[in-house]
């Protein structure tokens, strides 16, 4: 089953899903050295986003979050891909400069058809997400 979406940052990646129904701040919310979520009270606190297909509604916080995504990539601690309900500029810029595939506005709500640990393909060249 392929679910179409809007391409924000081009690329293709396969990986395991990590879902948060809460928005995420990369600046101050994620350790750029190891990819562990450190934001107090966040549902993913203590979990690593490294190598995952990170699914969350949208980003929040400072514009420095874009650079934090870039630092995650340089430190090999970034997610393989990102899926947002609706992406905003901080996450979009961060994904683009970090070459992390990002899709948003899927035809189906990602929180209804994806589960933590699902193996999926994010094709942000052709604009779809597919469960494996």
URRA-V325708 format. One record per residue. N is the residue number from 0. NEAR is the number of other C-alpha atoms within 8 Angstrom. Layout:
((N:NEAR) (N:NEAR))
//
This chain:
((0:4) (1:7) (2:10) (3:9) (4:12) (5:9) (6:11) (7:12) (8:13) (9:13) (10:11) (11:11) (12:10) (13:10) (14:12) (15:12) (16:15) (17:12) (18:10) (19:11) (20:7) (21:8) (22:10) (23:9) (24:13) (25:13) (26:10) (27:8) (28:11) (29:12) (30:10) (31:12) (32:8) (33:11) (34:13) (35:13) (36:14) (37:11) (38:10) (39:6) (40:5) (41:9) (42:6) (43:7) (44:11) (45:7) (46:7) (47:8) (48:14) (49:12) (50:10) (51:12) (52:16) (53:14) (54:12) (55:15) (56:12) (57:12) (58:13) (59:9) (60:8) (61:8) (62:7) (63:8) (64:14) (65:14) (66:9) (67:12) (68:15) (69:12) (70:10) (71:14) (72:10) (73:7) (74:10) (75:8) (76:14) (77:12) (78:12) (79:14) (80:14) (81:13) (82:11) (83:13) (84:12) (85:8) (86:12) (87:8) (88:6) (89:13) (90:13) (91:13) (92:9) (93:14) (94:15) (95:12) (96:8) (97:9) (98:9) (99:14) (100:18) (101:17) (102:17) (103:13) (104:9) (105:12) (106:7) (107:7) (108:8) (109:9) (110:8) (111:6) (112:7) (113:8) (114:9) (115:8) (116:7) (117:10) (118:10) (119:13) (120:12) (121:14) (122:13) (123:15) (124:8) (125:5) (126:11) (127:12) (128:12) (129:10) (130:9) (131:6))
//
